[in-house]
Amino acid sequence: MNRIAFAAALFCTAAPLAAATHRVAPGEGGAERLQEALILAAPGDTIELGEGRFTLTDGLSLDVDGVTVRGAGMDRTVLDFTGQQGAGEGLLVTSDNVTLRDFAVENPKGDGIKSKGADNIVYSGIRVEWTGGPKETNGAYGIYPVESTGVLVVNSKVSGASDAGIYVGQSRDITVQDNIVTFNVAGIEIENSRNALVASNIASRNTGGLLVFDLPGLPVMGGGNVILRENLVKDNDTPNFAPKGNIVASVRRGTGVLVMANDGVLVEGNAFENNPTAHVMVVAYLQPFDDPRYNPYARNVIVGENAFGRGGDDPQLEGKEMLLAAFGGALPPVLWDGIAEGDTGLRIARGVSGWTLGLTKPGQSLAEAKPGPLTLTPVASWTFPEVGAPAALEARLK
């Protein structure tokens, strides 16, 4: 029996001990000491990563509940996966009540940090970066919680993801707040998830800033109740570099917010500037599907008061010249494809300029668009369910 296995067996048979702090320094043997600490930690323990650069050739994993992994700061403690073998994530977490804070992950071959089935997970002060800039060969996701109840992502930075910088999928009770996402295909994506608050983030220089999707064929369906509030969404002008066949490969360069096939999305109090395709787009899912649970229409989407600056003047859309001519040189701040299930599509606050492309069914070409102002009665007020991560998750960071 090797040393790690022996120690793990000893821990399993010993009486529970008080929570401990395991300090791990970078340098020679640092990678092995770090993975050993992740294996041997007990619930309630803290793994404290020293200042410096950990050079790693294999991915790390954590499967112990209630552990905190804490570095000296996102620019002071770096997990460097530049020489990683294989295509896995940098760090995989599969346990509950875990807190990850104050360190960086650089250049993983796959995703940066993935947590799967990890309830009440906290990411705080995390930086994930592909330092070579936007490339198709970069990992798909930077911060990637999936299939979780209770997700908090705060004060973090992601750059260079070939899919989404911060992606929350098939989860519920979510807060993504005070983060900076740049030079990703999608800055922040909420997919097949419910009860999510995306607030006070900066999404800049991505292909698309904030995405809210529902897709067919996934174990968890029926996303909705998502609030996008007080975000700065600007200069999202990076050409799409997602691998071909990826769903986000269809996101147009210059999209601020894209809502697709979701039920109950509120967009209010955000600042939009220089998103050259459109500040806000609301669309149906147009690809063939055979999932009887799936509804491809965007429903109950409300665009409230937002600050709309320059945008829509260089759209990456079929029929660009025709559309620009129809709209007087720039697309309007809020654009809807017009494809709806009854009267449950897009609603706008009074004073918001919204237009429809006038499409009526999935699969129509933009050449068939009949653009015009939205004829829906603007809403004067609305109520929305309480959304976001449990308050107890924020209390861990105090």
C-alpha positions as CSV (number, residue, x, y, z in Angstrom):
1,M,0.0,0.0,0.0
2,N,1.5,3.4,-1.0
3,R,1.8,6.3,1.5
4,I,-1.3,8.2,0.4
5,A,-3.5,5.1,0.4
6,F,-2.2,4.1,3.8
7,A,-2.8,7.5,5.3
8,A,-6.3,7.6,3.8
9,A,-7.1,4.2,5.3
10,L,-5.9,5.4,8.7
11,F,-8.1,8.5,8.5
12,C,-11.1,6.4,7.7
13,T,-10.7,4.3,10.8
14,A,-9.7,7.0,13.2
15,A,-12.0,9.0,15.5
16,P,-13.1,12.4,14.1
17,L,-10.6,15.2,14.8
18,A,-11.0,18.9,15.1
19,A,-10.9,20.9,11.9
20,A,-7.3,21.4,10.7
21,T,-5.4,23.7,8.4
22,H,-3.1,22.0,5.9
23,R,-0.5,24.4,4.5
24,V,1.0,23.5,1.2
25,A,3.9,25.5,-0.3
26,P,4.8,25.6,-4.0
27,G,8.2,24.5,-5.2
28,E,9.6,21.0,-5.7
29,G,7.0,18.3,-4.9
30,G,4.3,21.0,-4.5
31,A,1.9,19.3,-6.9
32,E,2.1,16.0,-5.1
33,R,1.7,17.7,-1.7
34,L,-1.3,19.5,-2.9
35,Q,-3.1,16.4,-4.3
36,E,-2.2,14.6,-1.1
37,A,-3.8,17.3,1.0
38,L,-7.0,17.2,-1.1
39,I,-7.2,13.4,-0.5
40,L,-6.5,13.4,3.2
41,A,-8.5,16.5,4.2
42,A,-11.4,15.8,6.6
43,P,-14.8,17.7,6.6
44,G,-14.3,21.2,8.0
45,D,-10.6,21.4,7.1
46,T,-8.8,24.2,5.3
47,I,-6.1,23.7,2.6
48,E,-4.0,26.8,2.6
49,L,-2.0,27.3,-0.6
50,G,1.2,29.3,-0.2
51,E,2.1,32.3,-2.4
52,G,3.9,31.3,-5.6
53,R,3.4,29.1,-8.6
54,F,2.5,25.4,-8.5
55,T,3.6,23.6,-11.6
56,L,1.1,20.8,-12.4
57,T,1.1,18.1,-15.1
58,D,-2.1,16.3,-14.0
59,G,-5.5,17.5,-12.9
60,L,-6.5,17.8,-9.3
61,S,-9.6,16.4,-7.6
62,L,-11.5,17.0,-4.3
63,D,-14.3,14.6,-3.0
64,V,-14.5,15.6,0.7
65,D,-17.4,17.6,2.0
66,G,-17.0,20.9,3.8
67,V,-13.4,21.7,2.7
68,T,-12.0,25.2,2.1
69,V,-9.2,25.6,-0.4
70,R,-7.7,29.0,0.0
71,G,-4.7,30.8,-1.6
72,A,-2.9,34.0,-0.9
73,G,-4.8,35.9,-3.7
74,M,-5.7,35.4,-7.3
75,D,-2.5,37.0,-8.5
76,R,-0.3,35.6,-5.8
77,T,-1.1,31.8,-5.8
78,V,-1.2,30.2,-9.2
79,L,-1.9,26.7,-10.2
80,D,-0.1,26.5,-13.6
81,F,-1.4,23.7,-15.9
82,T,0.6,24.8,-19.0
83,G,2.3,21.4,-19.0
84,Q,-0.8,19.4,-18.2
85,Q,-1.0,15.9,-19.8
86,G,-4.4,14.9,-21.2
87,A,-7.4,17.2,-21.6
88,G,-9.2,17.1,-18.3
89,E,-10.1,20.0,-16.0
90,G,-7.6,21.7,-13.8
91,L,-9.6,21.0,-10.6
92,L,-12.6,18.8,-10.2
93,V,-14.9,19.0,-7.2
94,T,-17.5,16.4,-6.5
95,S,-18.4,17.1,-2.8
96,D,-20.8,19.5,-1.0
97,N,-20.2,22.6,1.0
98,V,-16.8,23.4,-0.5
99,T,-15.3,26.9,-0.6
100,L,-12.7,27.8,-3.3
101,R,-11.1,31.2,-2.9
102,D,-8.2,33.5,-3.6
103,F,-6.1,31.6,-6.2
104,A,-5.6,31.3,-9.9
105,V,-5.8,28.5,-12.5
106,E,-3.8,29.1,-15.7
107,N,-3.8,27.3,-19.0
108,P,-5.6,24.0,-18.2
109,K,-6.1,21.8,-21.2
110,G,-9.8,21.3,-20.4
111,D,-12.0,23.3,-18.1
112,G,-10.5,25.5,-15.4
113,I,-12.5,24.4,-12.3
114,K,-15.4,22.1,-12.6
115,S,-17.8,21.2,-9.8
116,K,-20.3,18.5,-10.5
117,G,-23.2,17.6,-8.2
118,A,-21.5,19.8,-5.6
119,D,-24.3,21.5,-3.6
120,N,-23.6,24.8,-1.7
121,I,-20.4,25.5,-3.6
122,V,-18.6,28.9,-3.3
123,Y,-16.1,30.4,-5.8
124,S,-14.6,33.6,-4.5
125,G,-11.6,35.6,-5.7
126,I,-10.8,32.9,-8.3
127,R,-8.9,33.8,-11.6
128,V,-9.0,31.4,-14.5
129,E,-7.0,32.5,-17.5
130,W,-5.6,31.1,-20.8
131,T,-2.6,33.4,-21.0
132,G,-2.2,33.0,-24.8
133,G,-5.4,34.9,-25.5
134,P,-8.6,33.7,-27.3
135,K,-7.9,30.4,-29.1
136,E,-10.1,27.5,-30.2
137,T,-7.7,25.1,-28.4
138,N,-8.3,26.7,-25.0
139,G,-10.5,24.9,-22.5
140,A,-14.2,25.3,-22.8
141,Y,-15.2,26.7,-19.4
142,G,-13.4,28.7,-16.8
143,I,-15.6,28.4,-13.7
144,Y,-18.0,25.5,-14.3
145,P,-20.5,24.4,-11.6
146,V,-23.1,21.9,-12.9
147,E,-25.9,19.9,-11.4
148,S,-25.8,21.8,-8.1
149,T,-28.3,23.4,-5.7
150,G,-26.7,26.5,-4.1
151,V,-24.0,28.2,-6.2
152,L,-22.2,31.4,-5.4
153,V,-19.6,32.9,-7.8
154,V,-18.2,36.3,-6.7
155,N,-15.2,38.6,-7.2
156,S,-13.6,36.3,-9.8
157,K,-12.1,36.8,-13.2
158,V,-12.1,34.6,-16.3
159,S,-10.4,35.2,-19.6
160,G,-9.9,33.1,-22.8
161,A,-12.5,30.3,-22.4
162,S,-13.5,28.8,-25.8
163,D,-17.1,28.4,-24.5
164,A,-18.1,30.3,-21.4
165,G,-16.0,32.1,-18.8
166,I,-18.5,31.4,-16.0
167,Y,-21.0,28.7,-16.8
168,V,-23.7,27.5,-14.5
169,G,-25.7,24.6,-15.9
170,Q,-28.5,22.3,-14.7
171,S,-28.5,24.0,-11.3
172,R,-30.7,26.1,-9.1
173,D,-30.4,28.9,-6.4
174,I,-27.5,30.7,-8.0
175,T,-25.7,34.0,-7.5
176,V,-23.0,35.2,-10.0
177,Q,-22.0,38.7,-8.8
178,D,-19.1,41.2,-9.0
179,N,-17.1,39.2,-11.5
180,I,-15.0,40.3,-14.6
181,V,-15.2,38.2,-17.7
182,T,-13.2,39.1,-20.8
183,F,-12.1,37.6,-24.1
184,N,-14.3,34.5,-23.8
185,V,-16.8,33.3,-26.4
186,A,-19.6,33.8,-23.8
187,G,-18.8,35.9,-20.7
188,I,-21.4,34.4,-18.4
189,E,-23.8,31.6,-19.3
190,I,-26.8,30.4,-17.3
191,E,-28.1,27.2,-19.0
192,N,-31.0,24.9,-18.0
193,S,-31.0,26.5,-14.5
194,R,-33.5,28.1,-12.2
195,N,-33.6,30.9,-9.7
196,A,-30.4,32.7,-10.8
197,L,-29.2,36.3,-10.0
198,V,-26.5,37.6,-12.3
199,A,-25.6,41.1,-10.9
200,S,-22.9,43.8,-10.9
201,N,-20.6,41.9,-13.3
202,I,-18.4,43.4,-16.0
203,A,-18.7,41.5,-19.3
204,S,-16.3,43.0,-21.9
205,R,-14.4,42.0,-25.0
206,N,-16.2,38.6,-25.3
207,T,-18.1,37.4,-28.3
208,G,-21.3,37.6,-26.3
209,G,-21.6,39.1,-22.8
210,L,-24.4,37.4,-20.9
211,L,-26.3,34.3,-22.2
212,V,-29.4,32.6,-20.8
213,F,-30.1,29.4,-22.6
214,D,-32.4,26.4,-22.4
215,L,-31.3,23.4,-24.5
216,P,-32.9,20.0,-25.2
217,G,-31.6,16.6,-24.3
218,L,-30.0,17.4,-21.0
219,P,-30.8,15.6,-17.7
220,V,-32.2,18.8,-16.1
221,M,-34.7,20.8,-18.1
222,G,-36.9,23.8,-17.6
223,G,-34.6,26.7,-17.0
224,G,-36.1,30.0,-15.8
225,N,-36.5,32.7,-13.2
226,V,-33.2,34.5,-14.1
227,I,-32.4,38.1,-13.3
228,L,-29.7,40.1,-15.1
229,R,-29.3,43.3,-13.1
230,E,-26.8,46.1,-12.8
231,N,-24.2,44.6,-15.1
232,L,-21.8,46.5,-17.3
233,V,-22.0,44.9,-20.8
234,K,-19.6,46.7,-23.2
235,D,-17.3,46.2,-26.2
236,N,-18.2,42.6,-26.7
237,D,-16.5,42.5,-30.1
238,T,-14.2,39.4,-30.1
239,P,-14.7,37.1,-33.1
240,N,-16.2,33.8,-32.2
241,F,-13.4,31.2,-31.6
242,A,-15.5,28.3,-30.3
243,P,-14.9,24.9,-31.9
244,K,-17.2,24.1,-34.7
245,G,-20.3,22.2,-33.6
246,N,-20.4,23.9,-30.2
247,I,-23.8,25.6,-29.5
248,V,-22.0,28.9,-28.7
249,A,-20.3,28.8,-32.1
250,S,-23.5,30.4,-33.4
251,V,-23.3,33.4,-31.1
252,R,-22.8,36.5,-33.1
253,R,-19.8,38.7,-32.4
254,G,-21.0,41.8,-30.7
255,T,-24.0,40.4,-28.7
256,G,-24.6,42.0,-25.3
257,V,-27.4,39.8,-23.8
258,L,-28.8,36.7,-25.6
259,V,-31.9,35.0,-24.2
260,M,-32.9,31.7,-25.9
261,A,-35.8,29.4,-25.2
262,N,-35.9,30.3,-21.5
263,D,-39.0,31.0,-19.3
264,G,-38.9,34.0,-17.1
265,V,-35.9,36.3,-17.6
266,L,-35.7,39.9,-16.3
267,V,-33.2,42.3,-17.8
268,E,-33.0,45.6,-15.8
269,G,-30.7,48.3,-14.6
270,N,-27.8,47.2,-16.8
271,A,-25.4,49.5,-18.8
272,F,-24.8,48.6,-22.4
273,E,-22.2,50.2,-24.7
274,N,-20.7,49.3,-28.0
275,N,-22.1,45.8,-28.6
276,P,-22.0,46.0,-32.4
277,T,-24.6,43.3,-33.2
278,A,-27.2,44.1,-30.6
279,H,-27.5,45.0,-26.9
280,V,-30.3,42.5,-26.1
281,M,-31.5,39.7,-28.4
282,V,-34.4,37.3,-27.5
283,V,-34.7,34.3,-29.8
284,A,-36.2,30.8,-30.1
285,Y,-34.1,27.7,-30.5
286,L,-34.0,26.9,-34.2
287,Q,-32.3,23.5,-34.4
288,P,-34.1,20.2,-34.8
289,F,-34.7,18.3,-31.5
290,D,-36.6,15.2,-30.4
291,D,-36.9,15.9,-26.7
292,P,-40.7,15.9,-25.8
293,R,-39.9,17.9,-22.6
294,Y,-38.4,20.8,-24.4
295,N,-40.0,24.1,-25.2
296,P,-38.0,26.0,-27.9
297,Y,-39.7,29.4,-27.4
298,A,-38.5,32.3,-25.3
299,R,-41.3,33.0,-22.8
300,N,-42.1,35.7,-20.3
301,V,-38.9,37.8,-21.0
302,I,-39.1,41.3,-19.6
303,V,-36.7,44.0,-20.5
304,G,-37.0,46.9,-18.1
305,E,-35.1,50.2,-17.9
306,N,-31.5,49.9,-18.9
307,A,-28.8,52.4,-20.0
308,F,-28.4,51.8,-23.7
309,G,-25.4,53.5,-25.4
310,R,-24.0,53.0,-28.9
311,G,-24.6,49.5,-30.4
312,G,-26.1,47.5,-33.2
313,D,-24.1,49.5,-35.9
314,D,-22.0,46.6,-37.2
315,P,-24.1,43.4,-36.8
316,Q,-22.8,40.0,-37.7
317,L,-26.1,38.9,-39.2
318,E,-27.3,37.6,-42.5
319,G,-28.8,40.4,-44.5
320,K,-26.8,43.0,-42.6
321,E,-27.1,45.8,-45.1
322,M,-30.8,45.3,-45.5
323,L,-31.3,45.3,-41.7
324,L,-29.2,48.4,-41.2
325,A,-31.1,50.2,-43.9
326,A,-34.4,49.2,-42.4
327,F,-33.4,50.4,-39.0
328,G,-31.7,53.7,-40.1
329,G,-28.1,52.6,-39.6
330,A,-28.1,50.7,-36.4
331,L,-30.2,47.9,-34.9
332,P,-32.4,48.9,-31.9
333,P,-31.3,48.2,-28.4
334,V,-33.8,45.3,-28.0
335,L,-34.3,42.9,-30.8
336,W,-36.7,39.9,-30.9
337,D,-36.9,37.3,-33.6
338,G,-40.7,37.4,-33.3
339,I,-41.1,33.6,-32.9
340,A,-43.4,33.0,-30.0
341,E,-45.8,30.6,-28.2
342,G,-49.0,32.6,-28.0
343,D,-48.5,36.0,-26.4
344,T,-45.8,34.9,-23.9
345,G,-42.7,36.1,-25.7
346,L,-41.0,39.5,-25.0
347,R,-42.4,42.3,-22.8
348,I,-40.7,45.7,-22.5
349,A,-40.9,48.5,-20.0
350,R,-42.5,51.8,-21.1
351,G,-39.9,53.9,-22.8
352,V,-37.7,51.0,-24.0
353,S,-37.2,50.8,-27.8
354,G,-37.9,47.3,-28.9
355,W,-38.3,45.9,-32.4
356,T,-39.1,42.6,-33.9
357,L,-37.7,40.9,-36.9
358,G,-41.2,39.7,-37.7
359,L,-40.3,36.1,-38.2
360,T,-43.1,33.6,-37.4
361,K,-41.6,30.1,-37.4
362,P,-38.3,28.4,-36.7
363,G,-36.0,27.9,-39.7
364,Q,-36.9,31.1,-41.5
365,S,-34.1,33.1,-43.1
366,L,-33.3,36.6,-42.0
367,A,-33.9,37.5,-45.6
368,E,-37.6,36.9,-44.8
369,A,-37.5,39.3,-41.9
370,K,-40.2,42.1,-41.7
371,P,-38.7,44.3,-39.1
372,G,-40.9,46.8,-37.2
373,P,-41.5,48.1,-33.7
374,L,-42.9,45.8,-31.1
375,T,-46.6,46.0,-31.0
376,L,-46.8,44.4,-27.5
377,T,-48.3,46.6,-24.8
378,P,-45.3,47.8,-22.7
379,V,-45.5,46.8,-19.1
380,A,-45.6,49.5,-16.4
381,S,-44.5,47.2,-13.5
382,W,-43.9,43.6,-12.7
383,T,-43.2,41.2,-10.0
384,F,-40.5,38.5,-10.1
385,P,-39.7,35.6,-7.8
386,E,-36.9,35.9,-5.3
387,V,-33.8,34.3,-6.8
388,G,-30.1,33.7,-5.9
389,A,-27.9,31.6,-3.7
390,P,-28.7,31.0,0.0
391,A,-27.4,33.7,2.3
392,A,-25.5,31.1,4.3
393,L,-23.0,30.8,1.4
394,E,-22.1,34.5,1.6
395,A,-21.6,34.1,5.3
396,R,-18.7,31.7,4.7
397,L,-16.7,34.6,3.2
398,K,-16.8,36.9,6.2
